[in-house]
Amino acid sequence: MAEFMNVGKIVNTHGIRGELKIMPLTDFPEVRFAKNAELYLFTPDNHPVLVHVESARLHKNMYIVRLKEYGNINEVEKFKGGIAKVSKENLAELEENEYYFHQIVGCTVVTEEGENLGTISEILTPGANDVWVVKTAAGKEILLPVIDDVVLDVDVNEKLVKVHLMEGLL
């Protein structure tokens, strides 16, 4: 079965013409909700439906998305509370040194001296830069700012991240 990545939460319907209000969960909403983009809408009971974007506009941090396949509020009611996804094959090509969350979570983190710090358990996005949460073998959490001074090398194939521990990080 195809693997899917979330790109938006279907918050509500919008108007009577079958538009959906979608909260983006993606770094590339302008790509995901572009005209003719292919989305899989999962109903709350997890049933996927392939749809195509007719148009989308940003409104109060939400995308109002009109689909080619639907033109009536009654037809899209079932998607309310569901999730918009794309198939993994459709992931956007990233620039060098950019990664998807699913590629980073689970990576082993080692210092430049080769000391194993633990595994990345989650990614926080508080503001200027992301923060990778590293769970140590002892169950402690280390917060690593994702900046060039700290993250030296990321090998998503080997699931290995090499870091420089700046003073005060531990």
Buried (B, 14 or more C-beta within 10 A) or exposed (E): EEEBBBBBBBBBBBEEEBBBBBBBBBBBBEEBBEEEBEBBBBBEEEEBBEBEBBEBEEEEEBBBBBBEEBBEBEEBEBBBEBBBBBBEEBBEEEEEEEBBBEBBBEBBBBBEEEEEBBBBEEBEEEEEEBBBBBBBEEEEEBEBBBEEEBBEEBEEEEBEBBBBBEEEEE
